[in-house]
């Protein structure tokens, strides 16, 4: 039976890899030398060509990285590498919590070190070549170290608690672990910007002036209680611009990248923020939390049904129970379900984007939102011609051209 499970694992890993490569091929072939008519007022020929060159280089790097990861995991599967790592670490400890923590830490660190040349090339060669990178080697290293520390504290803490509950409660662990994840998800939704973001970026309240007054005026018009407007120093890493809404209730805040403020006009920034406020007014934020909780609960329930089956760890070549190996196998076996869930949630997310755009347009901000999105697309060298199937599988936002057409249609009604 373990051999059957093993080859199912191999098949899933191979299918995921080749599906993504097929979609990438479709996307590459869908690139057009002609600028879409709606963008001729924003993109000139050199900039449009630069955006396509940027896409092609990133696509090649993503293909190379994915191929490397695919070969690495196949190697680990066929030589029983995971079981060997488990056996090696058992010479240091047999405590199930310590063993699992050591195992995943070793896998995470080794995998990250092996992939680091790709990360460095992407940041300091491709992003540098196209004028995006502002990251220094020192900042790159410190970001890595902070990420490791956060992974150890958060990931390690949740993993340890997971094993404690499983050893204590058996199959019933899933409900209590679900409650833990529910508290964690709500906590991070409310306090992520207060606790995690400051470890990497500086945030400061938006200074008084024309922009703040315009934002507050719109918030009042939209019936949105807004006290917290922050500016984040995104320019320390990249010239790319962004804005986002975070938090719930009294902890909600809008965060503007300093690059966004430099690239857009006041009216365009207000339009972009109107879009973000639209997500909140349309209950997208809360629905996202609910969907995440339901998905987590379903996954944990399924895990509770199979986690104690010996065939899971035996499929990786292990001869004795190892919860960390069973978790790896379950993660791979669950990935087709995760893909289907991802397709549904991506479709839901794209629909939400249309609704948030319509919310902004309902305040006569449609033209400003369109011009702002065009500028961001130009400055970020976005791909204006993604293939529909690539969008279906990978995009949480609709392509910009589709969004613009929808905004124009809403305005005309």
C-alpha positions as a Markdown table, in Angstrom:
| # | Residue | x | y | z |
|---|---|---|---|---|
| 1 | Unk | 0.0 | 0.0 | 0.0 |
| 2 | Unk | 2.8 | 2.4 | 0.8 |
| 3 | Unk | 4.2 | 2.0 | -2.7 |
| 4 | Unk | 0.8 | 3.0 | -4.1 |
| 5 | Unk | 0.8 | 6.1 | -1.9 |
| 6 | Unk | 4.4 | 6.8 | -2.9 |
| 7 | Unk | 3.6 | 6.9 | -6.6 |
| 8 | Unk | 0.5 | 8.9 | -6.0 |
| 9 | Unk | 2.7 | 11.5 | -4.3 |
| 10 | Unk | 5.1 | 11.4 | -7.2 |
| 11 | Unk | 2.3 | 11.8 | -9.7 |
| 12 | Unk | 0.8 | 14.8 | -7.8 |
| 13 | Unk | 4.2 | 16.6 | -7.6 |
| 14 | Unk | 4.8 | 16.0 | -11.3 |
| 15 | Unk | 1.3 | 17.0 | -12.3 |
| 16 | Unk | 1.6 | 20.3 | -10.4 |
| 17 | Unk | 4.9 | 21.1 | -11.9 |
| 18 | Unk | 4.0 | 20.4 | -15.5 |
| 19 | Unk | 0.6 | 22.1 | -15.2 |
| 20 | Unk | 2.3 | 25.3 | -14.0 |
| 21 | Unk | 4.9 | 25.0 | -16.8 |
| 22 | Unk | 2.1 | 24.5 | -19.4 |
| 23 | Unk | 0.3 | 27.6 | -18.1 |
| 24 | Unk | 3.5 | 29.6 | -18.2 |
| 25 | Unk | 4.0 | 28.6 | -21.8 |
| 26 | Unk | 0.5 | 29.7 | -22.7 |
| 27 | Unk | 1.2 | 33.0 | -21.0 |
| 28 | Unk | 4.5 | 33.6 | -22.8 |
| 29 | Unk | 2.9 | 32.8 | -26.2 |
| 30 | Unk | 0.0 | 35.2 | -25.4 |
| 31 | Unk | 2.3 | 38.2 | -25.3 |
| 32 | Unk | 1.5 | 40.6 | -28.0 |
| 33 | Unk | 3.8 | 43.2 | -29.7 |
| 34 | Unk | 0.9 | 45.6 | -30.0 |
| 35 | Unk | 0.0 | 47.9 | -27.1 |
| 36 | Unk | -3.7 | 47.6 | -26.2 |
| 37 | Unk | -5.6 | 50.7 | -27.4 |
| 38 | Unk | -6.7 | 51.7 | -23.9 |
| 39 | Unk | -3.0 | 51.9 | -22.7 |
| 40 | Unk | -1.6 | 54.0 | -25.6 |
| 41 | Unk | -2.0 | 57.1 | -23.5 |
| 42 | Unk | 0.2 | 55.6 | -20.8 |
| 43 | Unk | 2.6 | 53.2 | -22.4 |
| 44 | Unk | 5.0 | 54.2 | -25.2 |
| 45 | Unk | 6.7 | 51.6 | -27.4 |
| 46 | Unk | 10.0 | 51.4 | -25.4 |
| 47 | Unk | 8.2 | 51.1 | -22.1 |
| 48 | Unk | 5.8 | 48.4 | -23.4 |
| 49 | Unk | 8.7 | 46.4 | -24.8 |
| 50 | Unk | 10.6 | 46.8 | -21.5 |
| 51 | Unk | 7.5 | 45.4 | -19.6 |
| 52 | Unk | 7.5 | 42.4 | -21.9 |
| 53 | Unk | 11.3 | 41.9 | -21.5 |
| 54 | Unk | 10.8 | 42.1 | -17.7 |
| 55 | Unk | 8.1 | 39.5 | -17.8 |
| 56 | Unk | 10.2 | 37.1 | -20.0 |
| 57 | Unk | 13.2 | 37.4 | -17.7 |
| 58 | Unk | 11.1 | 36.8 | -14.6 |
| 59 | Unk | 9.3 | 33.9 | -16.3 |
| 60 | Unk | 12.6 | 32.2 | -17.2 |
| 61 | Unk | 13.8 | 32.6 | -13.6 |
| 62 | Unk | 10.5 | 31.2 | -12.2 |
| 63 | Unk | 10.8 | 28.3 | -14.6 |
| 64 | Unk | 14.4 | 27.6 | -13.5 |
| 65 | Unk | 13.5 | 27.9 | -9.8 |
| 66 | Unk | 10.5 | 25.6 | -10.2 |
| 67 | Unk | 12.5 | 23.0 | -12.1 |
| 68 | Unk | 15.2 | 23.1 | -9.4 |
| 69 | Unk | 12.6 | 22.6 | -6.7 |
| 70 | Unk | 11.0 | 19.8 | -8.7 |
| 71 | Unk | 14.2 | 17.9 | -9.2 |
| 72 | Unk | 15.1 | 18.4 | -5.6 |
| 73 | Unk | 11.9 | 17.0 | -4.2 |
| 74 | Unk | 11.9 | 14.1 | -6.6 |
| 75 | Unk | 15.5 | 13.3 | -5.5 |
| 76 | Unk | 14.4 | 13.4 | -1.9 |
| 77 | Unk | 11.4 | 11.1 | -2.6 |
| 78 | Unk | 13.3 | 8.5 | -4.7 |
| 79 | Unk | 16.3 | 8.2 | -2.4 |
| 80 | Unk | 14.2 | 8.2 | 0.8 |
| 81 | Unk | 15.8 | 11.5 | 1.8 |
| 82 | Unk | 13.1 | 12.6 | 4.2 |
| 83 | Unk | 13.3 | 9.2 | 6.0 |
| 84 | Unk | 17.1 | 9.5 | 6.1 |
| 85 | Unk | 16.9 | 13.0 | 7.6 |
| 86 | Unk | 14.4 | 11.7 | 10.2 |
| 87 | Unk | 16.7 | 8.8 | 11.1 |
| 88 | Unk | 19.8 | 11.1 | 11.4 |
| 89 | Unk | 18.0 | 13.5 | 13.7 |
| 90 | Unk | 16.8 | 10.7 | 16.0 |
| 91 | Unk | 20.4 | 10.3 | 17.0 |
| 92 | Unk | 20.0 | 13.7 | 18.7 |
| 93 | Unk | 16.5 | 13.3 | 20.2 |
| 94 | Unk | 13.6 | 11.0 | 20.2 |
| 95 | Unk | 11.2 | 13.6 | 21.8 |
| 96 | Unk | 8.4 | 13.9 | 19.2 |
| 97 | Unk | 8.1 | 17.7 | 19.6 |
| 98 | Unk | 11.9 | 18.4 | 19.5 |
| 99 | Unk | 12.3 | 15.9 | 16.6 |
| 100 | Unk | 9.6 | 17.5 | 14.5 |
| 101 | Unk | 10.9 | 21.0 | 15.2 |
| 102 | Unk | 14.5 | 20.0 | 14.2 |
| 103 | Unk | 13.2 | 18.2 | 11.1 |
| 104 | Unk | 11.2 | 21.1 | 9.7 |
| 105 | Unk | 13.9 | 23.6 | 10.7 |
| 106 | Unk | 16.6 | 21.6 | 8.9 |
| 107 | Unk | 14.3 | 21.1 | 5.8 |
| 108 | Unk | 13.4 | 24.8 | 5.7 |
| 109 | Unk | 17.0 | 26.1 | 6.2 |
| 110 | Unk | 18.6 | 23.7 | 3.7 |
| 111 | Unk | 15.9 | 24.4 | 1.1 |
| 112 | Unk | 16.3 | 28.1 | 1.6 |
| 113 | Unk | 20.1 | 28.0 | 1.3 |
| 114 | Unk | 19.8 | 26.0 | -1.9 |
| 115 | Unk | 17.3 | 28.4 | -3.4 |
| 116 | Unk | 19.2 | 31.5 | -2.3 |
| 117 | Unk | 21.2 | 31.9 | -5.5 |
| 118 | Unk | 17.9 | 32.2 | -7.4 |
| 119 | Unk | 16.6 | 34.8 | -4.9 |
| 120 | Unk | 19.8 | 36.8 | -5.0 |
| 121 | Unk | 19.8 | 36.8 | -8.8 |
| 122 | Unk | 16.2 | 37.8 | -9.0 |
| 123 | Unk | 16.7 | 40.7 | -6.5 |
| 124 | Unk | 20.2 | 42.0 | -7.4 |
| 125 | Unk | 20.2 | 41.2 | -11.2 |
| 126 | Unk | 16.7 | 41.2 | -12.6 |
| 127 | Unk | 15.1 | 43.8 | -10.3 |
| 128 | Unk | 18.3 | 45.9 | -10.4 |
| 129 | Unk | 18.4 | 45.8 | -14.2 |
| 130 | Unk | 14.8 | 47.1 | -14.5 |
| 131 | Unk | 15.3 | 49.8 | -11.9 |
| 132 | Unk | 13.2 | 48.3 | -9.1 |
| 133 | Unk | 15.7 | 47.1 | -6.5 |
| 134 | Unk | 16.6 | 49.3 | -3.6 |
| 135 | Unk | 17.6 | 46.4 | -1.4 |
| 136 | Unk | 21.2 | 46.3 | -0.1 |
| 137 | Unk | 23.0 | 43.1 | 0.7 |
| 138 | Unk | 23.0 | 44.0 | 4.4 |
| 139 | Unk | 19.2 | 44.5 | 4.3 |
| 140 | Unk | 18.8 | 41.2 | 2.4 |
| 141 | Unk | 20.7 | 39.3 | 5.1 |
| 142 | Unk | 18.8 | 41.0 | 8.0 |
| 143 | Unk | 15.5 | 40.3 | 6.3 |
| 144 | Unk | 16.5 | 36.6 | 6.0 |
| 145 | Unk | 17.5 | 36.4 | 9.7 |
| 146 | Unk | 14.3 | 38.1 | 10.8 |
| 147 | Unk | 12.2 | 35.7 | 8.7 |
| 148 | Unk | 14.0 | 32.7 | 10.2 |
| 149 | Unk | 13.3 | 34.1 | 13.7 |
| 150 | Unk | 9.6 | 34.6 | 12.9 |
| 151 | Unk | 9.3 | 31.2 | 11.4 |
| 152 | Unk | 10.9 | 29.6 | 14.4 |
| 153 | Unk | 8.7 | 31.5 | 16.9 |
| 154 | Unk | 5.3 | 31.4 | 15.1 |
| 155 | Unk | 5.7 | 28.2 | 13.0 |
| 156 | Unk | 7.6 | 26.3 | 15.7 |
| 157 | Unk | 5.1 | 27.4 | 18.4 |
| 158 | Unk | 2.1 | 26.3 | 16.3 |
| 159 | Unk | 3.8 | 23.0 | 15.4 |
| 160 | Unk | 4.7 | 22.2 | 19.0 |
| 161 | Unk | 1.1 | 22.9 | 20.1 |
| 162 | Unk | -0.2 | 20.8 | 17.3 |
| 163 | Unk | 1.8 | 17.8 | 18.4 |
| 164 | Unk | 0.9 | 18.3 | 22.1 |
| 165 | Unk | -2.8 | 18.3 | 21.2 |
| 166 | Unk | -2.5 | 15.3 | 18.9 |
| 167 | Unk | -0.6 | 13.2 | 21.5 |
| 168 | Unk | -3.1 | 14.3 | 24.2 |
| 169 | Unk | -6.4 | 14.1 | 22.3 |
| 170 | Unk | -5.8 | 11.7 | 19.4 |
| 171 | Unk | -8.3 | 12.2 | 16.5 |
| 172 | Unk | -10.2 | 14.9 | 18.4 |
| 173 | Unk | -7.2 | 17.2 | 18.3 |
| 174 | Unk | -8.5 | 18.9 | 15.1 |
| 175 | Unk | -11.3 | 20.8 | 16.8 |
| 176 | Unk | -9.0 | 22.3 | 19.4 |
| 177 | Unk | -6.3 | 23.1 | 16.9 |
| 178 | Unk | -8.9 | 24.7 | 14.8 |
| 179 | Unk | -9.8 | 27.0 | 17.7 |
| 180 | Unk | -6.1 | 27.8 | 18.1 |
| 181 | Unk | -5.8 | 28.7 | 14.4 |
| 182 | Unk | -9.0 | 30.8 | 14.6 |
| 183 | Unk | -7.6 | 32.9 | 17.4 |
| 184 | Unk | -4.3 | 33.2 | 15.5 |
| 185 | Unk | -5.9 | 34.2 | 12.2 |
| 186 | Unk | -8.1 | 36.8 | 14.0 |
| 187 | Unk | -5.1 | 38.1 | 16.0 |
| 188 | Unk | -2.9 | 38.4 | 12.9 |
| 189 | Unk | -5.7 | 40.1 | 10.9 |
| 190 | Unk | -6.0 | 42.7 | 13.6 |
| 191 | Unk | -2.4 | 43.2 | 14.7 |
| 192 | Unk | -0.2 | 42.2 | 11.8 |
| 193 | Unk | 0.5 | 45.8 | 10.9 |
| 194 | Unk | 1.3 | 46.7 | 14.5 |
| 195 | Unk | 3.5 | 43.7 | 15.3 |
| 196 | Unk | 5.0 | 42.1 | 12.2 |
| 197 | Unk | 5.4 | 45.0 | 9.8 |
| 198 | Unk | 7.5 | 47.1 | 12.1 |
| 199 | Unk | 10.1 | 44.4 | 12.2 |
| 200 | Unk | 10.8 | 45.1 | 8.5 |
| 201 | Unk | 9.5 | 48.6 | 7.8 |
| 202 | Unk | 9.0 | 51.9 | 9.4 |
| 203 | Unk | 5.4 | 53.2 | 9.5 |
| 204 | Unk | 4.4 | 56.7 | 10.5 |
| 205 | Unk | 1.1 | 58.5 | 10.5 |
| 206 | Unk | 0.4 | 60.4 | 7.3 |
| 207 | Unk | 1.3 | 64.1 | 7.9 |
| 208 | Unk | -1.4 | 66.8 | 7.8 |
| 209 | Unk | -1.8 | 68.3 | 4.4 |
| 210 | Unk | -3.8 | 68.1 | 1.1 |
| 211 | Unk | -3.6 | 64.3 | 0.8 |
| 212 | Unk | -4.7 | 63.6 | 4.4 |
| 213 | Unk | -7.5 | 66.1 | 4.1 |
| 214 | Unk | -8.7 | 64.6 | 0.9 |
| 215 | Unk | -8.6 | 61.0 | 2.3 |
| 216 | Unk | -10.5 | 62.1 | 5.4 |
| 217 | Unk | -13.1 | 64.0 | 3.3 |
| 218 | Unk | -13.8 | 60.9 | 1.2 |
| 219 | Unk | -13.9 | 58.6 | 4.3 |
| 220 | Unk | -16.6 | 60.9 | 5.8 |
| 221 | Unk | -18.5 | 60.9 | 2.6 |
| 222 | Unk | -18.4 | 57.1 | 2.4 |
| 223 | Unk | -19.4 | 56.7 | 6.0 |
| 224 | Unk | -16.1 | 55.1 | 6.9 |
| 225 | Unk | -14.7 | 55.7 | 10.4 |
| 226 | Unk | -11.0 | 56.2 | 9.6 |
| 227 | Unk | -8.5 | 57.3 | 12.2 |
| 228 | Unk | -5.4 | 55.5 | 11.2 |
| 229 | Unk | -3.6 | 56.4 | 7.9 |
| 230 | Unk | 0.0 | 55.3 | 7.8 |
| 231 | Unk | 2.9 | 55.7 | 5.3 |
| 232 | Unk | 5.3 | 52.8 | 5.0 |
| 233 | Unk | 8.9 | 53.1 | 3.7 |
| 234 | Unk | 8.5 | 50.6 | 0.9 |
| 235 | Unk | 11.2 | 52.5 | -1.1 |
| 236 | Unk | 13.9 | 50.9 | 1.1 |
| 237 | Unk | 13.4 | 47.7 | -0.9 |
| 238 | Unk | 11.7 | 48.5 | -4.2 |
| 239 | Unk | 10.4 | 51.3 | -6.3 |
| 240 | Unk | 7.2 | 49.4 | -6.8 |
| 241 | Unk | 4.1 | 51.0 | -5.3 |
| 242 | Unk | 1.2 | 49.6 | -3.3 |
| 243 | Unk | -1.4 | 50.4 | -0.7 |
| 244 | Unk | -3.4 | 48.1 | 1.5 |
| 245 | Unk | -6.1 | 47.9 | 4.1 |
| 246 | Unk | -5.6 | 45.9 | 7.3 |
| 247 | Unk | -7.2 | 45.2 | 10.6 |
| 248 | Unk | -10.7 | 44.9 | 11.9 |
| 249 | Unk | -12.9 | 47.2 | 14.0 |
| 250 | Unk | -11.0 | 49.8 | 15.9 |
| 251 | Unk | -7.7 | 48.3 | 14.7 |
| 252 | Unk | -8.4 | 48.9 | 11.0 |
| 253 | Unk | -5.9 | 51.1 | 9.2 |
| 254 | Unk | -4.9 | 52.1 | 5.7 |
| 255 | Unk | -1.2 | 51.9 | 4.8 |
| 256 | Unk | 0.3 | 53.8 | 1.8 |
| 257 | Unk | 3.6 | 53.0 | 0.4 |
| 258 | Unk | 5.8 | 56.1 | 0.1 |
| 259 | Unk | 6.4 | 55.1 | -3.5 |
| 260 | Unk | 2.6 | 55.3 | -4.2 |
| 261 | Unk | 2.5 | 58.9 | -2.8 |
| 262 | Unk | 5.4 | 59.8 | -5.1 |
| 263 | Unk | 3.9 | 58.3 | -8.2 |
| 264 | Unk | 0.2 | 59.2 | -8.1 |
| 265 | Unk | -1.8 | 62.4 | -7.8 |
| 266 | Unk | -3.9 | 63.2 | -4.7 |
| 267 | Unk | -7.2 | 62.3 | -6.6 |
| 268 | Unk | -5.7 | 59.0 | -7.9 |
| 269 | Unk | -4.5 | 58.0 | -4.4 |
| 270 | Unk | -8.0 | 58.8 | -3.0 |
| 271 | Unk | -9.5 | 56.6 | -5.7 |
| 272 | Unk | -7.1 | 53.7 | -4.9 |
| 273 | Unk | -8.0 | 54.1 | -1.2 |
| 274 | Unk | -11.7 | 54.2 | -2.1 |
| 275 | Unk | -11.2 | 50.8 | -3.7 |
| 276 | Unk | -9.6 | 49.5 | -0.5 |
| 277 | Unk | -12.4 | 51.0 | 1.6 |
| 278 | Unk | -14.8 | 49.3 | -0.7 |
| 279 | Unk | -13.4 | 45.9 | 0.3 |
| 280 | Unk | -14.3 | 46.7 | 3.9 |
| 281 | Unk | -17.7 | 48.2 | 3.2 |
| 282 | Unk | -18.6 | 45.1 | 1.1 |
| 283 | Unk | -17.6 | 42.8 | 4.0 |
| 284 | Unk | -14.8 | 41.2 | 1.9 |
| 285 | Unk | -12.4 | 41.4 | 4.8 |
| 286 | Unk | -14.6 | 39.5 | 7.2 |
| 287 | Unk | -15.6 | 37.0 | 4.5 |
| 288 | Unk | -11.9 | 36.4 | 3.8 |
| 289 | Unk | -11.4 | 35.6 | 7.5 |
| 290 | Unk | -14.5 | 33.2 | 7.5 |
| 291 | Unk | -13.3 | 31.4 | 4.3 |
| 292 | Unk | -9.8 | 31.0 | 5.8 |
| 293 | Unk | -11.3 | 29.5 | 9.0 |
| 294 | Unk | -13.6 | 27.1 | 7.1 |
| 295 | Unk | -10.7 | 26.0 | 4.9 |
| 296 | Unk | -8.4 | 25.5 | 7.8 |
| 297 | Unk | -11.1 | 23.5 | 9.7 |
| 298 | Unk | -11.8 | 21.2 | 6.8 |
| 299 | Unk | -8.1 | 20.6 | 6.3 |
| 300 | Unk | -7.6 | 19.8 | 10.0 |
| 301 | Unk | -10.6 | 17.4 | 10.0 |
| 302 | Unk | -9.3 | 15.5 | 7.0 |
| 303 | Unk | -5.9 | 15.4 | 8.6 |
| 304 | Unk | -7.4 | 13.9 | 11.8 |
| 305 | Unk | -8.9 | 11.0 | 9.7 |
| 306 | Unk | -5.5 | 9.9 | 8.3 |
| 307 | Unk | -2.7 | 11.2 | 10.4 |
| 308 | Unk | -2.3 | 8.0 | 12.4 |
| 309 | Unk | -2.2 | 5.7 | 9.3 |
| 310 | Unk | 1.3 | 4.1 | 9.1 |
| 311 | Unk | 1.1 | 4.1 | 5.3 |
| 312 | Unk | 1.8 | 7.9 | 5.3 |
| 313 | Unk | 5.3 | 7.8 | 6.9 |
| 314 | Unk | 6.0 | 4.4 | 5.3 |
| 315 | Unk | 5.4 | 5.9 | 1.9 |
| 316 | Unk | 8.5 | 8.1 | 2.5 |
| 317 | Unk | 10.6 | 5.0 | 3.4 |
| 318 | Unk | 10.4 | 5.4 | 7.2 |
| 319 | Unk | 10.1 | 2.3 | 9.4 |
| 320 | Unk | 8.8 | 4.0 | 12.6 |
| 321 | Unk | 6.1 | 6.5 | 13.3 |
| 322 | Unk | 7.1 | 10.1 | 12.5 |
| 323 | Unk | 4.3 | 12.8 | 12.6 |
| 324 | Unk | 6.5 | 15.2 | 10.6 |
| 325 | Unk | 6.8 | 12.8 | 7.7 |
| 326 | Unk | 3.1 | 12.1 | 7.8 |
| 327 | Unk | 2.4 | 15.8 | 7.6 |
| 328 | Unk | 4.6 | 16.1 | 4.5 |
| 329 | Unk | 2.7 | 13.3 | 2.8 |
| 330 | Unk | -0.7 | 14.7 | 3.8 |
| 331 | Unk | 0.4 | 18.2 | 2.5 |
| 332 | Unk | 1.2 | 16.7 | -0.9 |
| 333 | Unk | -2.0 | 14.5 | -1.0 |
| 334 | Unk | -4.1 | 17.5 | 0.0 |
| 335 | Unk | -2.6 | 19.8 | -2.7 |
| 336 | Unk | -5.1 | 18.8 | -5.5 |
| 337 | Unk | -7.9 | 19.8 | -3.1 |
| 338 | Unk | -6.0 | 22.9 | -2.2 |
| 339 | Unk | -5.7 | 23.7 | -5.9 |
| 340 | Unk | -9.5 | 23.4 | -6.4 |
| 341 | Unk | -10.1 | 25.6 | -3.3 |
| 342 | Unk | -7.6 | 28.1 | -4.7 |
| 343 | Unk | -9.5 | 28.3 | -8.0 |
| 344 | Unk | -12.7 | 29.0 | -6.1 |
| 345 | Unk | -11.2 | 31.6 | -3.8 |
| 346 | Unk | -9.3 | 33.3 | -6.7 |
| 347 | Unk | -12.6 | 33.6 | -8.6 |
| 348 | Unk | -14.2 | 35.0 | -5.5 |
| 349 | Unk | -11.3 | 37.4 | -5.0 |
| 350 | Unk | -11.5 | 38.6 | -8.6 |
| 351 | Unk | -15.2 | 39.3 | -8.2 |
| 352 | Unk | -14.5 | 41.3 | -5.0 |
| 353 | Unk | -12.1 | 43.4 | -7.0 |
| 354 | Unk | -14.8 | 44.4 | -9.4 |
| 355 | Unk | -17.1 | 45.2 | -6.5 |
| 356 | Unk | -14.4 | 47.4 | -4.9 |
| 357 | Unk | -13.8 | 49.2 | -8.2 |
| 358 | Unk | -17.5 | 49.8 | -8.6 |
| 359 | Unk | -17.6 | 51.2 | -5.0 |
| 360 | Unk | -14.9 | 53.7 | -5.9 |
| 361 | Unk | -16.6 | 54.5 | -9.2 |
| 362 | Unk | -19.9 | 55.2 | -7.4 |
| 363 | Unk | -18.3 | 58.2 | -5.9 |
| 364 | Unk | -17.3 | 59.6 | -9.3 |
| 365 | Unk | -13.7 | 58.3 | -8.8 |
| 366 | Unk | -13.7 | 55.9 | -11.8 |
| 367 | Unk | -11.6 | 58.0 | -14.1 |
| 368 | Unk | -9.0 | 58.7 | -11.3 |
| 369 | Unk | -8.9 | 55.0 | -10.4 |
| 370 | Unk | -8.3 | 54.1 | -14.0 |
| 371 | Unk | -5.5 | 56.6 | -14.5 |
| 372 | Unk | -4.0 | 55.6 | -11.2 |
| 373 | Unk | -4.0 | 51.9 | -12.0 |
| 374 | Unk | -2.5 | 52.6 | -15.5 |
| 375 | Unk | 0.3 | 54.6 | -13.9 |
| 376 | Unk | 1.0 | 51.8 | -11.4 |
| 377 | Unk | 0.9 | 49.2 | -14.2 |
| 378 | Unk | 3.4 | 51.3 | -16.2 |
| 379 | Unk | 5.7 | 51.9 | -13.2 |
| 380 | Unk | 5.6 | 48.2 | -12.2 |
| 381 | Unk | 6.1 | 47.0 | -15.8 |
| 382 | Unk | 3.0 | 44.8 | -15.5 |
| 383 | Unk | 2.0 | 42.2 | -18.1 |
| 384 | Unk | -1.0 | 43.7 | -20.0 |
| 385 | Unk | -1.8 | 40.6 | -21.9 |
| 386 | Unk | -2.1 | 37.6 | -19.5 |
| 387 | Unk | -3.6 | 34.4 | -21.0 |
| 388 | Unk | -7.1 | 33.7 | -19.7 |
| 389 | Unk | -6.2 | 30.3 | -18.4 |
| 390 | Unk | -3.2 | 31.7 | -16.6 |
| 391 | Unk | -5.5 | 34.3 | -15.0 |
| 392 | Unk | -8.0 | 31.6 | -14.1 |
| 393 | Unk | -5.4 | 29.5 | -12.2 |
| 394 | Unk | -3.1 | 32.1 | -10.8 |
| 395 | Unk | -4.7 | 35.6 | -10.6 |
| 396 | Unk | -6.4 | 36.8 | -7.4 |
| 397 | Unk | -7.0 | 40.2 | -9.3 |
| 398 | Unk | -8.6 | 40.6 | -12.7 |
| 399 | Unk | -6.3 | 41.7 | -15.5 |
| 400 | Unk | -6.1 | 45.5 | -15.6 |
| 401 | Unk | -7.8 | 45.8 | -19.1 |
| 402 | Unk | -10.8 | 43.8 | -17.8 |
| 403 | Unk | -11.0 | 46.0 | -14.7 |
| 404 | Unk | -10.9 | 49.2 | -16.8 |
| 405 | Unk | -13.6 | 47.9 | -19.1 |
| 406 | Unk | -15.8 | 47.0 | -16.0 |
| 407 | Unk | -15.3 | 50.5 | -14.5 |
| 408 | Unk | -16.2 | 52.2 | -17.7 |
| 409 | Unk | -19.3 | 49.9 | -18.0 |
| 410 | Unk | -20.4 | 50.8 | -14.5 |
| 411 | Unk | -20.0 | 54.5 | -15.2 |
| 412 | Unk | -22.1 | 54.3 | -18.3 |
| 413 | Unk | -25.0 | 52.7 | -16.4 |
